[in-house]
Amino acid sequence: MRAHEHLVAQFPTWARPGNPMLRYMLQREERRHSRLVRLATNVIGAGVLIAVLLFSYHMFQEDKPLVLGDFHGSPLFAVLYVPLALLQFFTMLVAILIPANTVALEQARGTWETLKITSHGGELAIRARWAAEFYQMRWLLAIILVPRLFFAGRMLVDLTAYQGRHLDLYLIGITPEVPLAVGLALLAAGMTASLVLPLVLIGFNAALGLSLATVIRRRQIASLCRLAVVIGEGFGFGLALLAADVNSRTSWTTSNTGSWRDHLFFALGGDHGLRLMDLRTQFEMWADVRYGVLVGGLTLIAMIVLALLTNNLLHMAARHASLPGRE
């Protein structure tokens, strides 16, 4: 069995590309927008991303990296940091907005009751719609994840510095004191969380969008709730970046200020753990912030909680979508 087939076999049945319900959801979305509209959207999106990249590179050349302030680590990390953070936030918003009218559109087309007639039809439709989000945004997800994989590999290489005692040196004198094995486990937890957290947050937003679309029957109220969520997430994201401050006078991201709670909030509500993917920054946080060594592990725990909440939201959305007589 090829690697791709083996990977697909690990997915739930409703999330596999060959699943009829998933194919229906994907084809329906393709029919909603012409090829020309999709092409124009992609070109505009790529143009905006390239413009942000060029501006970030220009600011780095001026020795004023965006948000990072007095950051002296990898130039590639400094240039990509803000474009990736903005792209992650944009993808999260798209994830909650795309499924907003799923049930309403199916009802308008007279197909929703047909979907529900089949065994567990409502549940399958909801879960397939959620899985379709990831297939539709696969290129955005690739742009987000590939640099993180590169940064993760770079972290592993950097760990070999100082004859392999890089980690040992930064565990000296931190609060709380932890043995080498625990420090390594916490570093691995932070790296894992940083790699997977964007996917979990996007999945959570997609599930939240579906639950609002199915649980709240009045579309106007559901739209207001989605707007409130978007504003709340935008406020949290803006607050996190504002705390970073371009001049870094009192920055949470410089690792020499703020508490462990500040850094945890920044990881969850700001850059989605991207800052933790620079080894020097994470080690400096361990040394300068009391209990900073725990941030990676706490981020992983928060990610697991979000994954459980996502599953519960999907279950709730599926249960409400399957109710008879939903108008």
C-alpha positions as CSV (number, residue, x, y, z in Angstrom):
1,M,0.0,0.0,0.0
2,R,1.3,3.4,-1.0
3,A,2.0,6.0,1.7
4,H,-0.9,8.2,0.5
5,E,-3.3,5.3,0.7
6,H,-2.1,4.3,4.1
7,L,-2.5,7.9,5.3
8,V,-6.1,8.2,3.9
9,A,-6.9,4.9,5.6
10,Q,-6.3,6.5,9.0
11,F,-9.1,9.0,8.4
12,P,-12.7,8.4,9.5
13,T,-14.9,7.1,6.7
14,W,-16.7,10.5,6.3
15,A,-13.4,12.3,5.9
16,R,-11.9,10.2,3.1
17,P,-11.8,11.7,-0.4
18,G,-13.9,8.8,-1.8
19,N,-16.8,9.3,0.6
20,P,-19.9,10.2,-1.5
21,M,-21.1,12.8,1.0
22,L,-17.8,14.6,1.1
23,R,-17.6,14.5,-2.7
24,Y,-21.0,16.1,-2.8
25,M,-20.0,18.8,-0.4
26,L,-16.9,19.6,-2.4
27,Q,-18.6,19.6,-5.8
28,R,-21.4,21.8,-4.5
29,E,-18.9,24.4,-3.3
30,E,-17.2,24.3,-6.7
31,R,-20.5,24.9,-8.5
32,R,-21.3,27.9,-6.3
33,H,-18.3,29.9,-7.8
34,S,-17.2,29.9,-11.3
35,R,-13.6,29.0,-12.2
36,L,-12.9,32.6,-13.1
37,V,-14.0,33.8,-9.7
38,R,-11.9,31.2,-8.0
39,L,-8.9,32.2,-10.1
40,A,-9.3,35.9,-9.4
41,T,-9.6,35.2,-5.7
42,N,-6.4,33.1,-5.7
43,V,-4.5,35.7,-7.7
44,I,-5.6,38.6,-5.4
45,G,-4.8,36.5,-2.3
46,A,-1.4,35.6,-3.6
47,G,-0.7,39.2,-4.5
48,V,-1.6,40.4,-1.0
49,L,0.6,37.7,0.6
50,I,3.5,38.6,-1.6
51,A,3.1,42.3,-0.8
52,V,3.1,41.5,3.0
53,L,6.2,39.4,2.5
54,L,8.0,42.1,0.6
55,F,7.1,44.7,3.2
56,S,8.3,42.4,6.0
57,Y,11.5,41.8,4.2
58,H,12.0,45.5,3.7
59,M,11.5,46.2,7.4
60,F,13.9,43.5,8.2
61,Q,16.5,45.1,5.9
62,E,15.9,48.3,7.8
63,D,16.7,46.5,11.0
64,K,13.1,46.9,12.2
65,P,11.5,43.4,11.9
66,L,7.7,43.6,12.2
67,V,6.4,42.9,15.7
68,L,9.7,41.1,16.8
69,G,11.5,44.3,17.7
70,D,15.0,43.5,18.8
71,F,14.8,39.9,17.6
72,H,18.3,38.6,16.6
73,G,17.5,35.1,15.5
74,S,17.0,33.6,12.0
75,P,16.4,36.2,9.3
76,L,14.0,33.8,7.5
77,F,12.0,33.5,10.7
78,A,11.9,37.3,11.1
79,V,10.7,37.8,7.6
80,L,8.1,35.1,7.6
81,Y,6.7,35.7,11.1
82,V,4.1,38.4,10.5
83,P,2.9,37.1,7.0
84,L,2.4,33.7,8.6
85,A,0.6,35.1,11.7
86,L,-1.7,37.1,9.4
87,L,-2.4,34.2,7.1
88,Q,-3.2,32.0,10.1
89,F,-5.7,34.5,11.4
90,F,-7.3,35.0,8.0
91,T,-7.7,31.2,7.6
92,M,-9.4,30.9,11.0
93,L,-11.9,33.6,10.0
94,V,-12.6,31.8,6.7
95,A,-13.1,28.6,8.6
96,I,-15.9,30.0,10.7
97,L,-17.6,31.9,7.8
98,I,-17.6,29.3,5.0
99,P,-20.0,26.8,6.7
100,A,-22.3,29.6,8.0
101,N,-25.2,28.9,5.6
102,T,-24.7,25.2,5.0
103,V,-28.1,24.1,6.3
104,A,-29.9,27.1,4.9
105,L,-28.5,26.6,1.4
106,E,-29.4,22.9,1.4
107,Q,-32.9,23.8,2.6
108,A,-33.3,26.5,-0.1
109,R,-32.3,23.9,-2.7
110,G,-34.7,21.3,-1.3
111,T,-31.9,18.8,-0.7
112,W,-31.5,18.9,3.1
113,E,-34.4,16.6,3.9
114,T,-33.1,14.2,1.2
115,L,-29.8,14.1,3.0
116,K,-31.4,13.4,6.3
117,I,-33.4,10.5,5.0
118,T,-30.3,8.3,4.7
119,S,-29.0,6.5,7.7
120,H,-27.3,9.2,9.9
121,G,-27.7,11.5,7.0
122,G,-27.7,14.7,9.0
123,E,-24.7,13.7,11.0
124,L,-22.7,12.6,7.9
125,A,-23.6,15.9,6.2
126,I,-22.3,18.0,9.1
127,R,-19.1,16.0,9.5
128,A,-18.5,15.9,5.8
129,R,-19.0,19.7,5.6
130,W,-16.4,20.1,8.4
131,A,-13.9,17.8,6.6
132,A,-14.5,19.6,3.3
133,E,-13.1,22.8,5.0
134,F,-9.7,21.3,5.1
135,Y,-9.8,20.0,1.6
136,Q,-10.9,23.5,0.3
137,M,-8.2,25.3,2.2
138,R,-5.4,22.7,1.6
139,W,-3.1,25.2,-0.2
140,L,-3.5,27.7,2.6
141,L,-2.8,25.0,5.2
142,A,0.3,23.9,3.2
143,I,1.6,27.5,3.2
144,I,1.1,27.6,7.0
145,L,2.5,24.2,7.8
146,V,5.5,23.9,5.5
147,P,7.5,26.7,7.1
148,R,6.6,25.3,10.6
149,L,8.0,22.0,9.6
150,F,11.2,23.7,8.4
151,F,11.5,25.6,11.7
152,A,10.9,22.4,13.6
153,G,13.8,20.8,11.8
154,R,16.0,23.8,12.4
155,M,15.2,23.5,16.1
156,L,16.3,19.9,16.2
157,V,19.6,20.9,14.5
158,D,20.1,23.8,16.9
159,L,19.7,21.4,19.8
160,T,23.0,19.8,18.8
161,A,24.9,23.0,19.5
162,Y,27.5,23.1,22.3
163,Q,28.3,19.5,21.9
164,G,24.7,18.6,22.4
165,R,24.5,20.4,25.8
166,H,22.4,23.4,24.5
167,L,19.3,22.3,26.4
168,D,21.3,21.6,29.6
169,L,22.7,25.1,29.6
170,Y,19.3,26.8,29.5
171,L,17.9,24.6,32.2
172,I,20.4,26.0,34.7
173,G,18.8,28.5,37.2
174,I,15.3,28.5,35.7
175,T,12.0,28.5,37.8
176,P,10.9,25.9,38.4
177,E,14.0,23.7,38.1
178,V,13.4,20.7,36.0
179,P,15.7,17.7,35.2
180,L,17.0,17.3,31.6
181,A,14.4,14.6,30.7
182,V,11.5,16.8,31.8
183,G,13.0,19.8,30.0
184,L,13.3,17.7,26.8
185,A,9.7,16.5,27.2
186,L,8.4,20.1,27.6
187,L,10.4,21.2,24.6
188,A,8.9,18.4,22.6
189,A,5.4,19.3,23.8
190,G,5.9,22.9,22.8
191,M,7.2,21.9,19.4
192,T,4.2,19.5,18.8
193,A,1.7,22.1,19.9
194,S,3.3,24.7,17.6
195,L,3.0,22.3,14.6
196,V,-0.5,21.2,15.2
197,L,-2.2,24.2,16.9
198,P,-3.1,26.1,13.7
199,L,-5.0,23.0,12.4
200,V,-6.8,22.5,15.7
201,L,-7.8,26.2,15.9
202,I,-9.0,26.1,12.3
203,G,-11.0,22.9,13.0
204,F,-12.5,24.5,16.1
205,N,-13.6,27.5,14.2
206,A,-15.1,25.4,11.5
207,A,-17.0,23.3,14.0
208,L,-18.2,26.5,15.8
209,G,-19.5,27.9,12.5
210,L,-21.4,24.7,11.8
211,S,-22.8,24.5,15.3
212,L,-24.1,28.1,15.1
213,A,-25.6,27.4,11.7
214,T,-27.5,24.4,13.0
215,V,-28.3,25.1,16.6
216,I,-29.6,28.6,16.1
217,R,-32.6,28.4,13.8
218,R,-33.0,32.2,13.1
219,R,-30.3,33.1,10.6
220,Q,-30.1,36.7,11.7
221,I,-29.3,35.7,15.3
222,A,-26.8,33.1,14.0
223,S,-25.1,35.8,11.9
224,L,-24.9,38.1,14.9
225,C,-23.3,35.4,16.9
226,R,-20.7,34.7,14.2
227,L,-20.0,38.4,13.9
228,A,-19.5,38.5,17.7
229,V,-17.0,35.6,17.5
230,V,-15.1,37.1,14.6
231,I,-14.9,40.5,16.5
232,G,-13.8,38.7,19.7
233,E,-11.1,36.7,17.9
234,G,-10.0,39.8,16.0
235,F,-9.8,41.7,19.3
236,G,-7.7,39.0,20.9
237,F,-5.4,38.8,17.9
238,G,-5.0,42.5,17.7
239,L,-4.4,42.7,21.5
240,A,-1.7,40.1,21.3
241,L,0.1,41.8,18.4
242,L,-0.3,45.2,20.1
243,A,1.3,43.8,23.2
244,A,4.2,42.7,21.0
245,D,4.6,46.4,19.8
246,V,6.7,47.2,16.8
247,N,9.2,49.0,19.1
248,S,9.2,46.1,21.7
249,R,9.4,48.4,24.7
250,T,7.2,46.1,26.7
251,S,6.9,43.1,24.5
252,W,5.5,39.7,25.4
253,T,7.5,38.3,22.5
254,T,10.9,39.5,23.6
255,S,10.8,36.8,26.3
256,N,12.3,39.1,28.9
257,T,8.9,40.6,30.0
258,G,5.5,39.3,30.8
259,S,4.4,36.3,32.8
260,W,3.8,32.7,31.7
261,R,0.1,33.6,31.3
262,D,1.0,36.4,28.8
263,H,3.1,34.0,26.7
264,L,0.4,31.3,26.8
265,F,-2.3,33.8,25.7
266,F,0.0,35.0,22.9
267,A,0.5,31.4,21.7
268,L,-3.3,30.7,21.7
269,G,-4.7,34.0,20.7
270,G,-1.9,35.6,18.7
271,D,0.6,33.7,16.6
272,H,-0.7,30.2,17.3
273,G,2.5,29.1,18.8
274,L,4.7,30.3,16.0
275,R,7.0,32.2,18.3
276,L,7.8,28.9,20.1
277,M,9.3,27.6,16.9
278,D,12.4,29.7,17.4
279,L,14.7,27.7,19.8
280,R,16.6,30.7,21.1
281,T,13.4,32.6,21.9
282,Q,11.9,29.7,23.7
283,F,15.0,29.1,25.8
284,E,15.2,32.8,26.7
285,M,11.6,32.6,27.8
286,W,12.5,29.7,30.1
287,A,15.4,31.7,31.6
288,D,13.7,35.1,31.9
289,V,10.0,34.2,32.7
290,R,9.1,32.4,35.9
291,Y,7.3,29.1,34.9
292,G,8.1,30.0,31.3
293,V,9.4,26.4,30.8
294,L,5.8,25.2,31.3
295,V,4.3,27.3,28.4
296,G,4.9,24.7,25.7
297,G,3.3,21.9,27.8
298,L,0.4,24.1,28.8
299,T,-0.1,25.0,25.1
300,L,-0.3,21.3,24.2
301,I,-2.9,20.7,27.0
302,A,-4.9,23.7,25.7
303,M,-4.7,22.2,22.2
304,I,-6.0,18.9,23.4
305,V,-8.9,20.6,25.2
306,L,-9.7,22.5,22.0
307,A,-9.7,19.3,20.0
308,L,-12.2,17.8,22.5
309,L,-14.4,20.9,22.3
310,T,-14.3,20.6,18.5
311,N,-15.6,17.0,18.6
312,N,-18.4,18.1,21.1
313,L,-19.4,21.0,18.8
314,L,-19.6,18.7,15.8
315,H,-21.7,16.2,17.8
316,M,-24.0,18.9,18.9
317,A,-24.3,20.3,15.4
318,A,-25.0,16.9,13.9
319,R,-27.6,16.2,16.6
320,H,-29.5,19.4,15.9
321,A,-29.1,19.0,12.1
322,S,-30.8,15.6,12.3
323,L,-33.9,16.9,14.2
324,P,-37.0,16.5,12.1
325,G,-38.9,19.5,10.7
326,R,-36.0,21.9,10.9
327,E,-37.0,25.0,9.0
